[in-house]
Every structure is written in C-alpha cells, then in structure tokens.
C-alpha cells in the first residue's frame, strides 16, 4: 500500500474526531489525531509543548 495522509479540518462541533475515526476504520488505516504531534516531537527532538502550542493556535 502506498503512503498517504488524510487531513480533516477541525472546528468546534464539526464532528471531525468521529469522522476521522470512522474513516480510518473503514479504510483500515491508523488514525493518529494529536498523537502525531508527540511522534513529531520525539523524531525531531523539539519540545512537544511547542508542537501542541502551535496546534492549538491554528
């Protein structure tokens, strides 16, 4: 299987978490949600608080 990324824009009350989880289940792929920020922090060595701060400001 090729690598691919599906991004779902978030907004209060949009149901993005439920949509993402259902889509990942149907496609048989992992859903990382905000765990991807911790993974990026571990891989890059950048403090995870900086990733989470930027993520919450977008």
Residue pairs with C-beta under 8 A, 6 or more apart in sequence:
6 20
6 23
6 29
8 16
8 19
8 20
8 23
9 16
10 16
17 33
20 31
20 33
21 31
23 31
24 30
24 31
25 31
32 39
34 52
34 55
37 48
37 51
37 52
37 55
38 48
38 51
40 46
40 51
41 47
41 48
41 50
41 51
42 48
